[in-house]
Amino acid sequence: MAAPDLSSILAKATSLNNEQVALILNYPASGGFDSIGEALAARDVSTAEEIVSEICREMGLDFIKDIPVNDISVDLVRDIPINYAKENVILPFKEDNEQVVVLTSNPMNYRCLDDLRVIFGKKTKPLISTTVKILDAINRVYEKSTANLAGLDEIEQEDYDLDDPIVDL
């Protein structure tokens, strides 16, 4: 998969002219921004979702704008520590017999996709979204997972009377 030409994507996806695109792509030297996303946000040109969506379209990758958190099974995250999911911005989304669809903001993070392939024993397919949306989904899915476990604590233990004589039938 060839790397996308960001200058042409930004020119199509935003209202920037070629000079502004060149300035943003050289963000460390122009304005001291930590990322291209910050440089774009400072110039109020487009939302991150629009730009990521356009890059995914150019690269032939699937993009999801709104993540339906209630559709994500807590069983998918059972073997994945929350710190790993947050550090790598990665979350299993759906599973079928052949593959696991994985939410990620970086489809080129092959190490994490390979880790999940080993955990699930199936091939992984990246589904791209923004980092903010994926982190929110991670928090909500893991919160739902721990809420399910908290319900187990409320189950009263059965009282056993060990003083009753044992009757042999």
Secondary structure as a PSIPRED ss2 file (coil, helix, strand):
# PSIPRED VFORMAT (PSIPRED V4.0)

   1 M C   1.000  0.000  0.000
   2 A C   1.000  0.000  0.000
   3 A C   1.000  0.000  0.000
   4 P C   1.000  0.000  0.000
   5 D C   1.000  0.000  0.000
   6 L H   0.000  1.000  0.000
   7 S H   0.000  1.000  0.000
   8 S H   0.000  1.000  0.000
   9 I H   0.000  1.000  0.000
  10 L H   0.000  1.000  0.000
  11 A H   0.000  1.000  0.000
  12 K H   0.000  1.000  0.000
  13 A H   0.000  1.000  0.000
  14 T C   1.000  0.000  0.000
  15 S C   1.000  0.000  0.000
  16 L C   1.000  0.000  0.000
  17 N C   1.000  0.000  0.000
  18 N H   0.000  1.000  0.000
  19 E H   0.000  1.000  0.000
  20 Q H   0.000  1.000  0.000
  21 V H   0.000  1.000  0.000
  22 A H   0.000  1.000  0.000
  23 L H   0.000  1.000  0.000
  24 I H   0.000  1.000  0.000
  25 L H   0.000  1.000  0.000
  26 N C   1.000  0.000  0.000
  27 Y H   0.000  1.000  0.000
  28 P H   0.000  1.000  0.000
  29 A H   0.000  1.000  0.000
  30 S C   1.000  0.000  0.000
  31 G C   1.000  0.000  0.000
  32 G C   1.000  0.000  0.000
  33 F C   1.000  0.000  0.000
  34 D C   1.000  0.000  0.000
  35 S C   1.000  0.000  0.000
  36 I H   0.000  1.000  0.000
  37 G H   0.000  1.000  0.000
  38 E H   0.000  1.000  0.000
  39 A H   0.000  1.000  0.000
  40 L H   0.000  1.000  0.000
  41 A H   0.000  1.000  0.000
  42 A H   0.000  1.000  0.000
  43 R C   1.000  0.000  0.000
  44 D C   1.000  0.000  0.000
  45 V C   1.000  0.000  0.000
  46 S C   1.000  0.000  0.000
  47 T C   1.000  0.000  0.000
  48 A H   0.000  1.000  0.000
  49 E H   0.000  1.000  0.000
  50 E H   0.000  1.000  0.000
  51 I H   0.000  1.000  0.000
  52 V H   0.000  1.000  0.000
  53 S H   0.000  1.000  0.000
  54 E H   0.000  1.000  0.000
  55 I H   0.000  1.000  0.000
  56 C H   0.000  1.000  0.000
  57 R H   0.000  1.000  0.000
  58 E H   0.000  1.000  0.000
  59 M H   0.000  1.000  0.000
  60 G C   1.000  0.000  0.000
  61 L C   1.000  0.000  0.000
  62 D C   1.000  0.000  0.000
  63 F E   0.000  0.000  1.000
  64 I C   1.000  0.000  0.000
  65 K C   1.000  0.000  0.000
  66 D C   1.000  0.000  0.000
  67 I C   1.000  0.000  0.000
  68 P C   1.000  0.000  0.000
  69 V H   0.000  1.000  0.000
  70 N H   0.000  1.000  0.000
  71 D H   0.000  1.000  0.000
  72 I C   1.000  0.000  0.000
  73 S C   1.000  0.000  0.000
  74 V H   0.000  1.000  0.000
  75 D H   0.000  1.000  0.000
  76 L H   0.000  1.000  0.000
  77 V H   0.000  1.000  0.000
  78 R C   1.000  0.000  0.000
  79 D C   1.000  0.000  0.000
  80 I C   1.000  0.000  0.000
  81 P C   1.000  0.000  0.000
  82 I H   0.000  1.000  0.000
  83 N H   0.000  1.000  0.000
  84 Y H   0.000  1.000  0.000
  85 A H   0.000  1.000  0.000
  86 K H   0.000  1.000  0.000
  87 E H   0.000  1.000  0.000
  88 N H   0.000  1.000  0.000
  89 V C   1.000  0.000  0.000
  90 I E   0.000  0.000  1.000
  91 L E   0.000  0.000  1.000
  92 P E   0.000  0.000  1.000
  93 F E   0.000  0.000  1.000
  94 K E   0.000  0.000  1.000
  95 E E   0.000  0.000  1.000
  96 D C   1.000  0.000  0.000
  97 N C   1.000  0.000  0.000
  98 E C   1.000  0.000  0.000
  99 Q E   0.000  0.000  1.000
 100 V E   0.000  0.000  1.000
 101 V E   0.000  0.000  1.000
 102 V E   0.000  0.000  1.000
 103 L E   0.000  0.000  1.000
 104 T E   0.000  0.000  1.000
 105 S C   1.000  0.000  0.000
 106 N C   1.000  0.000  0.000
 107 P C   1.000  0.000  0.000
 108 M C   1.000  0.000  0.000
 109 N C   1.000  0.000  0.000
 110 Y H   0.000  1.000  0.000
 111 R H   0.000  1.000  0.000
 112 C H   0.000  1.000  0.000
 113 L H   0.000  1.000  0.000
 114 D H   0.000  1.000  0.000
 115 D H   0.000  1.000  0.000
 116 L H   0.000  1.000  0.000
 117 R H   0.000  1.000  0.000
 118 V H   0.000  1.000  0.000
 119 I H   0.000  1.000  0.000
 120 F H   0.000  1.000  0.000
 121 G C   1.000  0.000  0.000
 122 K C   1.000  0.000  0.000
 123 K E   0.000  0.000  1.000
 124 T E   0.000  0.000  1.000
 125 K E   0.000  0.000  1.000
 126 P E   0.000  0.000  1.000
 127 L E   0.000  0.000  1.000
 128 I E   0.000  0.000  1.000
 129 S C   1.000  0.000  0.000
 130 T C   1.000  0.000  0.000
 131 T H   0.000  1.000  0.000
 132 V H   0.000  1.000  0.000
 133 K H   0.000  1.000  0.000
 134 I H   0.000  1.000  0.000
 135 L H   0.000  1.000  0.000
 136 D H   0.000  1.000  0.000
 137 A H   0.000  1.000  0.000
 138 I H   0.000  1.000  0.000
 139 N H   0.000  1.000  0.000
 140 R H   0.000  1.000  0.000
 141 V H   0.000  1.000  0.000
 142 Y H   0.000  1.000  0.000
 143 E H   0.000  1.000  0.000
 144 K H   0.000  1.000  0.000
 145 S H   0.000  1.000  0.000
 146 T H   0.000  1.000  0.000
 147 A H   0.000  1.000  0.000
 148 N H   0.000  1.000  0.000
 149 L H   0.000  1.000  0.000
 150 A H   0.000  1.000  0.000
 151 G H   0.000  1.000  0.000
 152 L H   0.000  1.000  0.000
 153 D H   0.000  1.000  0.000
 154 E C   1.000  0.000  0.000
 155 I C   1.000  0.000  0.000
 156 E C   1.000  0.000  0.000
 157 Q C   1.000  0.000  0.000
 158 E C   1.000  0.000  0.000
 159 D C   1.000  0.000  0.000
 160 Y C   1.000  0.000  0.000
 161 D C   1.000  0.000  0.000
 162 L C   1.000  0.000  0.000
 163 D C   1.000  0.000  0.000
 164 D C   1.000  0.000  0.000
 165 P C   1.000  0.000  0.000
 166 I C   1.000  0.000  0.000
 167 V C   1.000  0.000  0.000
 168 D C   1.000  0.000  0.000
 169 L C   1.000  0.000  0.000
